[in-house]
Amino acid sequence: MTSRRTIEQTYRTWSSPILLELKKREHQMKPVERQALENVLVERRLLDIGNPDGVDRRRNSGD
């Protein structure tokens, strides 16, 4: 049986290049689609948003 960790690694290996390609084409998307893509990229740490401090860090970590 395939472990959950192996499944997750395979998913990330395949999906990361797809997400990065979508990032290149975000200008063709509707605003709501761009926001959804950005949310996923931030969650997956594929988009560098810096290192938020204080209130910003706590607010974003709860989303």
Backbone bond lengths (Angstrom), bond angles and torsions (degrees), N, CA, C in turn:
res aa  C-N    CA-C-N  psi(-1)  N-CA   C-N-CA  omega(-1)  CA-C   N-CA-C  phi
1 M - - - 1.458 - - 1.532 108.87 -
2 T 1.307 116.76 136.69 1.452 122.51 -179.49 1.524 109.90 -75.41
3 S 1.323 115.72 131.91 1.464 119.32 -179.14 1.525 111.01 -72.29
4 R 1.302 114.51 155.89 1.465 120.67 178.61 1.530 110.50 -60.71
5 R 1.328 116.80 -37.79 1.466 121.04 179.82 1.528 111.02 -63.82
6 T 1.306 117.11 -42.09 1.471 121.18 178.49 1.526 110.61 -64.14
7 I 1.311 115.74 -41.28 1.466 119.96 178.42 1.525 110.32 -62.03
8 E 1.340 116.38 -44.99 1.471 120.88 179.42 1.526 111.12 -62.56
9 Q 1.312 117.87 -42.73 1.468 121.08 179.38 1.524 110.87 -63.56
10 T 1.315 116.82 -41.58 1.469 120.53 178.40 1.521 110.40 -63.28
11 Y 1.333 116.26 -44.61 1.465 120.99 178.34 1.525 110.79 -58.14
12 R 1.336 116.81 -47.84 1.466 120.26 -179.08 1.530 111.42 -65.29
13 T 1.306 116.99 -37.90 1.470 120.85 179.31 1.525 110.88 -61.26
14 W 1.317 116.50 -41.42 1.456 120.31 -178.30 1.526 112.47 -81.57
15 S 1.325 118.08 -37.17 1.461 119.51 -172.41 1.522 114.11 -83.32
16 S 1.318 118.58 -29.03 1.470 120.19 -177.70 1.522 112.75 -58.16
17 P 1.335 119.67 -49.05 1.476 118.30 177.98 1.525 113.00 -62.04
18 I 1.321 116.88 -34.04 1.458 120.44 178.50 1.528 110.11 -66.10
19 L 1.335 116.46 -45.07 1.466 120.37 178.96 1.522 111.33 -62.90
20 L 1.326 117.32 -40.41 1.466 120.43 179.72 1.528 111.19 -67.40
21 E 1.316 116.90 -33.91 1.463 120.41 175.54 1.535 110.38 -67.35
22 L 1.323 116.53 -40.36 1.467 119.73 176.11 1.522 110.83 -61.47
23 K 1.325 116.67 -36.56 1.469 120.87 178.36 1.529 110.48 -59.62
24 K 1.320 117.07 -38.22 1.468 121.05 178.54 1.533 111.31 -65.83
25 R 1.323 116.54 -27.29 1.464 121.18 -176.17 1.525 113.10 -104.32
26 E 1.330 116.57 12.78 1.466 119.20 -174.83 1.529 112.80 -61.24
27 H 1.332 117.51 -23.95 1.464 120.02 179.11 1.531 111.74 -64.09
28 Q 1.326 117.52 -17.23 1.462 122.16 179.71 1.534 111.89 -90.90
29 M 1.324 116.85 -4.04 1.470 121.18 -174.31 1.525 111.69 -94.86
30 K 1.321 114.23 159.74 1.459 121.06 172.18 1.528 108.01 -72.48
31 P 1.337 117.41 156.32 1.470 119.85 -179.25 1.534 114.26 -53.71
32 V 1.308 117.27 -41.72 1.461 119.94 -179.34 1.534 111.15 -66.21
33 E 1.326 117.32 -35.02 1.462 121.41 177.60 1.523 110.72 -69.47
34 R 1.343 116.30 -39.33 1.475 120.02 177.25 1.520 110.92 -62.22
35 Q 1.333 116.10 -42.43 1.463 119.94 179.69 1.523 111.32 -64.41
36 A 1.315 117.13 -41.50 1.466 121.03 178.51 1.526 110.45 -62.98
37 L 1.324 117.05 -43.16 1.459 121.11 177.77 1.523 110.76 -62.16
38 E 1.323 116.52 -44.98 1.467 119.88 179.33 1.528 110.95 -61.02
39 N 1.326 116.97 -41.45 1.466 120.66 178.51 1.530 111.15 -59.25
40 V 1.315 116.49 -43.77 1.467 120.53 179.54 1.527 110.38 -66.67
41 L 1.328 117.39 -43.22 1.462 120.60 -179.57 1.527 111.49 -63.24
42 V 1.312 117.11 -39.50 1.462 120.88 177.81 1.525 109.68 -66.70
43 E 1.317 116.20 -45.31 1.467 120.75 179.89 1.526 111.34 -59.93
44 R 1.311 116.38 -40.21 1.463 121.19 -178.52 1.522 112.41 -84.64
45 R 1.337 116.17 -1.39 1.458 123.39 -179.33 1.535 112.08 60.49
46 L 1.328 115.21 35.83 1.455 121.17 175.34 1.522 110.87 -96.02
47 L 1.321 116.05 -9.31 1.460 121.56 -179.99 1.518 107.29 -119.13
48 D 1.313 116.81 122.84 1.457 121.59 -177.71 1.519 109.03 -81.16
49 I 1.331 115.78 110.44 1.463 120.33 177.90 1.519 110.62 -109.39
50 G 1.307 116.20 12.79 1.460 120.13 -179.53 1.511 110.48 83.54
51 N 1.307 115.67 -161.44 1.447 121.58 -178.19 1.525 108.09 -124.10
52 P 1.349 117.79 93.17 1.461 119.64 -176.41 1.529 112.10 -64.44
53 D 1.307 115.36 148.75 1.463 121.93 179.73 1.522 110.31 -109.38
54 G 1.308 115.75 158.72 1.456 123.41 168.68 1.502 115.28 51.13
55 V 1.336 115.11 -124.30 1.466 121.74 -173.51 1.518 110.92 -59.90
56 D 1.333 119.25 -40.93 1.458 122.12 -179.60 1.515 110.85 -59.20
57 R 1.325 117.73 -43.37 1.462 120.61 -179.41 1.524 110.18 -63.12
58 R 1.317 117.47 -45.30 1.457 120.40 -178.53 1.525 111.17 -67.06
59 R 1.312 117.56 -39.05 1.464 120.79 -179.25 1.528 110.02 -65.07
60 N 1.334 118.73 -45.60 1.454 121.98 -177.67 1.509 113.11 -71.49
61 S 1.310 118.61 -30.75 1.462 120.13 -177.68 1.512 112.40 -71.45
62 G 1.319 118.12 -19.84 1.455 121.09 -179.87 1.504 114.50 -89.85
63 D 1.317 118.47 -5.45 1.463 121.79 -177.20 1.505 112.14 -74.81
